[in-house]
Amino acid sequence: MARDPGRVLIFDTTLRDGEQSPGASLNLEEKLAIAQQLARLGVDIIEAGFPFASPGDFNAVQRIAATVGTENGPVICGLARAARGDIKACADAVAPAANRRIHTFIATSDIHLEHKLRKSRSEVLAIAPEMVAYARSLVDDVEFSCEDAGRSDPEFLYQVIEAAIHAGATTINIPDTVGYATPAEFAALIDGINTHVPNIDQAIISVHGHNDLGLAVANFLEAVKAGARQLECTVNGIGERAGNASLEELVMAMHVRRSYFNPFLGRPADSTSPLTGVRTEEITKTSRLVSNLTGMLVQPNKAIVGANAFAHESGIHQDGVLKNRLTYEIIDARTVGLTDNRISLGKLSGRSAFRARLEDLGYTLEREDLDDAFARFKELADRKREISDRDLEAIVSEQVQQQSEARYGLKLVQVSTGTNLQPTATVTLSTSDGAELTEAAIGTGPVDAVCRALNQLARVPNELVEFSVKSVTEGIDAMGEVTIRLRHEGTLYSGHAADTDIVVAAAQAFVNALNRLLAGSQRPSLHPQRTPLSVGDLPPAERPRL
């Protein structure tokens, strides 16, 4: 890939950094659904995970590489620390992809060297090129990141980058790991690299940044002006702490303000050629898919994909928009795929039509899952007069969320509540070995009673830290989406479900969260930025097994 690809490459890390959002862990089927939609969206690179972290991560990256990494599809990338074990696992995981990349990194800031790596600058300067060269011996496309570049000494940063490129790195990533930079500072950092690294013309400059100060998107746009040609971002801006730079905001900023950014890419200001390869009409669909599967709701006032992004409450604004939408709207909602489809599917519709519509929405289900989702659709069609795409998304995202090795399944939930009555719930769970367990409990309300009964059955200590309900569509018969997050030993586990009965939805969401808790507590995994550089530094009991 040339140093200047002629446009800005979009490197999506929703499945890696985005999944590090507290409570946003995804199972294999969910990751595949998102990866397939990212391919439809037209991202250039999908960072599918951190293969060395756990067998689950390894398998997910491998499946994505085999399924989505086609000849004309995106580059499939895996993350690896600058250690041989990480890099070899990464190479094996991405091997099925036609276009594959290893993304290896090591910290370069003094604070990280002293307190995390406990290594000297000279040691890091030796490790970086050695590990890049090893990665390059396994794949042709190697990305190298200087972790915490934003707080690194520039002179040392230049040395490490030069050595990495000399060793074979084809992309150099400059991360603002802690979201500390301001736009002018970040642009100056990129400009300094262009000026002081002699062989920088042999690599693409990439940027990665977190949104701790709300400046990630602004930082990236300034970086583009300074010569960066790859942006590492996530759908809906999800990620650790305050999240990552938002894919949809970056893409649409460059789409709407194309005439402003064109000259920085050496184009005439009036050029109509897209600045990215993203299919903007897939943005809303992708946003909803990621939100549904992670259980991370999009705030109403979120730019581009929020519920209020194209809503007008002010009378003055409404009057202007009715006369000419350009008075108060700079984006045509159709450009980002925003529609309000009322589909013609009903209880007499066949499985083929149902499957075709799901595929349009970005979901591809195996036969058994499709049968289950179709049964849910038929059940809903008996209860709801109109079925919308949002209803289908809610049904199928819950189906995709089901785990093949789930410990429990919800068999029955029944509540008794009302004025002058103590809310009481009776719950029956089916177990993975075919048994059925029933428990009853009293709570402050019907949902509290259901959760208490489920906890008595599961007998796993946890703390309910979030319970949220939202309506999928308008109307008294709308489905309610419930998201539940449980904390167990410092880790968050989320469950998500939808039903026209919010008590049933709450029960299913709680069971989904419990199943993830039980599976997650048995599979400890590494965190790429929070664990020692070498697995040999870990106690034997904490070393991952692939």
HELIX and SHEET records of a PDB file:
HELIX    1   1 GLY A   18  GLN A   20  5                                   3    
HELIX    2   2 LEU A   28  LEU A   41  1                                  14    
HELIX    3   3 PRO A   51  ALA A   53  5                                   3    
HELIX    4   4 PRO A   55  VAL A   68  1                                  14    
HELIX    5   5 ARG A   84  VAL A   94  1                                  11    
HELIX    6   6 ASP A  110  HIS A  112  1                                   3    
HELIX    7   7 LEU A  113  LEU A  117  3                                   5    
HELIX    8   8 ARG A  121  LEU A  138  1                                  18    
HELIX    9   9 ALA A  149  ARG A  151  5                                   3    
HELIX   10  10 PRO A  154  ALA A  167  1                                  14    
HELIX   11  11 PRO A  183  HIS A  196  1                                  14    
HELIX   12  12 ILE A  200  GLN A  202  5                                   3    
HELIX   13  13 ALA A  216  ALA A  226  1                                  11    
HELIX   14  14 VAL A  235  GLY A  237  5                                   3    
HELIX   15  15 LEU A  247  VAL A  256  1                                  10    
HELIX   16  16 ARG A  258  PHE A  261  1                                   4    
HELIX   17  17 ASN A  262  LEU A  265  5                                   4    
HELIX   18  18 THR A  280  GLU A  282  5                                   3    
HELIX   19  19 ILE A  283  THR A  294  1                                  12    
HELIX   20  20 GLY A  315  LYS A  323  1                                   9    
HELIX   21  21 ARG A  325  THR A  327  5                                   3    
HELIX   22  22 ALA A  333  VAL A  336  5                                   4    
HELIX   23  23 ARG A  351  ASP A  360  1                                  10    
HELIX   24  24 ARG A  367  ARG A  383  1                                  17    
HELIX   25  25 ASP A  389  GLN A  401  1                                  13    
HELIX   26  26 PRO A  446  ALA A  458  1                                  13    
HELIX   27  27 ILE A  502  SER A  521  1                                  20    
HELIX   28  28 VAL A  535  ASP A  537  5                                   3    
HELIX   29  29 PRO A  540  GLU A  542  5                                   3    
SHEET    1   A 9 LEU A   9  ASP A  12  0                                        
SHEET    2   A 9 ILE A  45  GLY A  49  1                                        
SHEET    3   A 9 VAL A  75  ARG A  81  1                                        
SHEET    4   A 9 ARG A 100  ALA A 107  1                                        
SHEET    5   A 9 VAL A 142  GLU A 147  1                                        
SHEET    6   A 9 THR A 171  ASP A 176  1                                        
SHEET    7   A 9 ILE A 204  GLY A 209  1                                        
SHEET    8   A 9 GLN A 230  CYS A 233  1                                        
SHEET    9   A 9 LEU A   9  ASP A  12  1                                        
SHEET    1   B 3 TYR A 408  SER A 416  0                                        
SHEET    2   B 3 THR A 424  THR A 431 -1                                        
SHEET    3   B 3 GLU A 436  ILE A 442 -1                                        
SHEET    1   C 3 GLU A 463  SER A 471  0                                        
SHEET    2   C 3 GLY A 480  HIS A 488 -1                                        
SHEET    3   C 3 THR A 491  ASP A 499 -1                                        
END                                                                             
